[in-house]
Amino acid sequence: MPSKSSVFDMIGPVMIGPSSSHTAGVVRIARAAIRVLGGIPDEASITFYNSFARTYEGHGSDRAIIGGLLDFKTDDARIKNSLSLAKEKGLKFEFKSIGNSSVHHPNTIKLVLKKGDQKIEVWGESLGGGIINIAEIDGFVANFSAQAHTLIIKAEDISGAIAFISSVIAQEKANIATMSVSRKGKNDLACHVIEMDSGINQITIDYLRSLPWVKELKYIPDIDR
């Protein structure tokens, strides 16, 4: 489930645009997604759902999502011109909208991003006050806020994996705030999403990545940094 919100979060961030849900939250979803991808994409297919589908142009969500994909922060004045800036930088993008999807949060965005040979699919929800939930990554349930230090590990679904990963993180004295594991089937690939109160050292990231049963690891520090 998404992390609990603080009073500061509910007040909302410093931002460009009329609505924290339609601008700040959207920027943060995009900034989280490019960290999952590993950089600014070459191509982006963006689908707005429900409330977003009806208002994304008028509320500036289109400029906000592209600004986030360019790694602009929520208060960056360049967001207003992000569509033209993206074209100048060679970022190809398209917008789609689906206005009536009862299975999705009212403010949902699906991002399909490509960078070289890399391709990811990220589903994000803007919950209000700039707070977000990254609901899915590549078909796996994720549910993280991107406001903590987050490890995303795709690994073989083997016995003891959760305990082993937790023990490695414990050696760093990093407190685990939330941890979830999803899989597409028994003994299939599993996706571990771990939110921590503090960061971990690169040597630990490299060690986890080197394990033969770990297929992919992404480390996402607080996206507002």
C-alpha positions in Angstrom: 0.0 0.0 0.0 1.1 3.6 -0.5 3.2 5.2 2.4 1.4 7.3 5.0 1.3 11.0 4.3 2.7 13.7 6.5 1.1 17.1 7.2 3.7 18.7 5.0 2.8 16.4 2.1 -0.9 17.3 2.5 -0.1 21.0 2.2 1.6 20.2 -1.0 4.9 21.0 -2.7 6.2 24.1 -4.3 5.2 23.7 -7.9 4.4 25.1 -11.3 0.7 24.8 -12.3 -2.8 25.1 -10.9 -3.2 21.8 -9.2 -0.9 19.5 -7.2 -2.7 16.4 -8.4 -2.5 17.5 -12.1 1.0 19.0 -12.0 3.3 18.2 -9.0 2.1 14.6 -8.7 2.4 14.1 -12.5 6.0 15.5 -12.5 6.9 13.1 -9.7 5.4 10.1 -11.5 7.5 10.8 -14.5 10.7 11.4 -12.5 10.2 8.1 -10.7 9.6 6.3 -14.0 12.8 7.6 -15.6 14.7 6.3 -12.6 13.3 2.9 -13.2 14.2 3.2 -16.9 17.7 4.5 -16.1 17.6 7.9 -17.8 15.6 10.3 -19.9 13.8 8.3 -22.6 14.1 8.5 -26.4 10.4 7.7 -26.8 7.4 8.0 -24.5 3.8 6.8 -24.9 1.6 8.4 -22.2 -2.0 7.4 -21.5 -4.1 9.5 -19.2 -7.1 7.7 -17.4 -10.4 8.9 -16.0 -10.2 12.5 -14.5 -6.8 13.0 -16.1 -8.1 12.0 -19.5 -10.7 14.8 -19.4 -8.5 17.5 -18.0 -4.8 16.8 -18.8 -4.5 19.6 -21.4 -6.4 22.3 -19.6 -4.7 21.6 -16.3 -1.2 21.3 -17.8 -0.7 17.6 -17.0 0.7 17.1 -20.5 3.4 19.7 -19.9 4.0 18.3 -16.4 4.5 14.7 -17.5 7.0 15.8 -20.2 8.8 18.1 -17.8 9.2 15.1 -15.4 10.4 12.9 -18.2 13.1 15.6 -18.8 13.9 15.3 -15.1 12.6 18.8 -14.2 11.6 19.3 -10.5 8.1 20.3 -9.6 9.1 24.0 -9.2 11.1 24.2 -12.4 9.8 27.1 -14.6 10.8 25.2 -17.7 7.8 22.9 -17.3 5.7 25.6 -19.0 7.7 25.1 -22.2 8.4 21.4 -21.8 6.7 20.2 -24.9 8.8 22.3 -27.2 11.9 21.6 -25.1 11.3 17.9 -25.4 11.1 18.2 -29.2 14.4 20.2 -29.2 16.0 17.4 -27.2 14.7 14.7 -29.6 12.3 13.1 -27.2 9.4 11.6 -29.2 6.1 11.4 -27.3 2.5 10.8 -27.8 -0.6 11.3 -25.6 -3.6 9.0 -25.4 -6.7 9.2 -23.1 -9.1 6.6 -21.7 -12.0 8.4 -19.9 -13.9 5.7 -18.2 -11.9 2.9 -16.5 -13.5 1.8 -13.3 -10.6 -0.4 -12.3 -8.1 2.5 -12.1 -7.7 5.4 -9.7 -9.3 8.6 -11.0 -5.8 10.2 -11.6 -3.9 7.4 -13.3 -1.1 7.6 -15.9 0.4 4.7 -17.9 3.9 5.4 -19.2 5.6 3.2 -21.8 9.2 4.4 -22.1 12.0 3.4 -24.4 15.7 4.2 -24.2 18.0 2.4 -26.6 17.2 -1.3 -26.1 15.5 -0.7 -22.7 11.7 -0.6 -22.5 9.5 -0.3 -19.4 5.9 0.1 -18.5 5.0 2.1 -15.4 1.5 2.8 -13.9 1.4 5.8 -11.6 -1.4 7.4 -9.5 -1.5 11.0 -8.3 -3.2 10.9 -4.9 -3.4 14.7 -4.1 -1.0 17.2 -2.5 1.8 16.0 -4.8 1.7 12.5 -3.3 2.0 9.6 -5.7 1.8 5.9 -5.8 3.8 3.9 -8.4 1.3 1.1 -8.7 2.9 -1.2 -11.2 6.1 -1.8 -13.0 6.3 -4.1 -16.1 3.1 -6.0 -14.9 4.3 -6.4 -11.3 2.5 -4.8 -8.4 4.8 -2.1 -6.9 3.0 0.4 -4.7 5.7 2.7 -3.6 5.7 6.5 -3.1 9.2 7.4 -4.5 9.7 9.6 -1.4 11.9 7.1 0.3 15.1 5.3 -0.8 13.7 2.4 -2.9 15.1 -0.9 -4.2 13.4 -2.7 -7.0 14.7 -6.2 -7.4 13.5 -8.7 -10.0 14.8 -12.1 -9.0 14.1 -15.8 -9.3 11.4 -16.9 -7.0 13.6 -19.0 -4.6 13.2 -20.0 -1.0 14.9 -17.6 1.4 15.3 -14.7 -1.0 13.3 -12.3 1.1 15.2 -13.1 4.3 18.6 -12.9 2.5 17.9 -9.5 0.9 16.6 -8.2 4.3 19.8 -9.4 6.1 22.0 -7.6 3.5 20.2 -4.4 4.0 20.3 -4.8 7.8 24.1 -4.8 7.5 23.9 -1.3 6.2 21.8 -0.3 9.3 19.1 0.9 6.9 15.6 0.5 8.3 13.1 -1.1 6.0 9.9 1.0 6.0 7.9 -1.2 3.6 8.6 -4.3 1.6 6.4 -6.1 -0.9 6.9 -9.0 -3.2 4.8 -9.9 -6.2 5.1 -12.6 -8.8 3.2 -13.6 -12.0 3.1 -17.3 -11.1 4.5 -19.9 -8.8 8.3 -20.3 -9.2 8.1 -17.5 -11.7 10.1 -14.2 -11.6 9.4 -12.2 -8.4 9.6 -8.4 -8.0 10.8 -7.1 -4.6 10.0 -3.5 -3.8 11.8 -2.2 -0.6 11.4 1.3 0.8 14.1 2.3 3.3 14.4 5.3 5.6 18.0 5.9 4.5 20.2 5.1 1.6 22.6 2.2 1.1 26.2 2.1 -0.3 27.0 1.4 -3.9 29.1 -1.6 -2.9 25.9 -3.2 -1.4 23.9 -2.4 -4.5 26.7 -4.0 -6.6 26.8 -7.1 -4.4 23.0 -7.7 -4.6 23.1 -7.1 -8.4 25.9 -9.7 -8.7 23.9 -12.5 -7.2 23.2 -15.2 -9.8 19.4 -15.3 -9.0 19.0 -11.5 -9.2 18.1 -10.6 -12.7 17.6 -6.9 -12.4 18.1 -4.3 -9.7 17.1 -0.6 -9.7 17.9 1.8 -6.9 15.8 5.0 -6.6 16.7 7.6 -4.0 14.1 10.2 -3.0 13.0 11.7 -6.3 12.8 15.2 -4.9 16.6 15.3 -4.3 
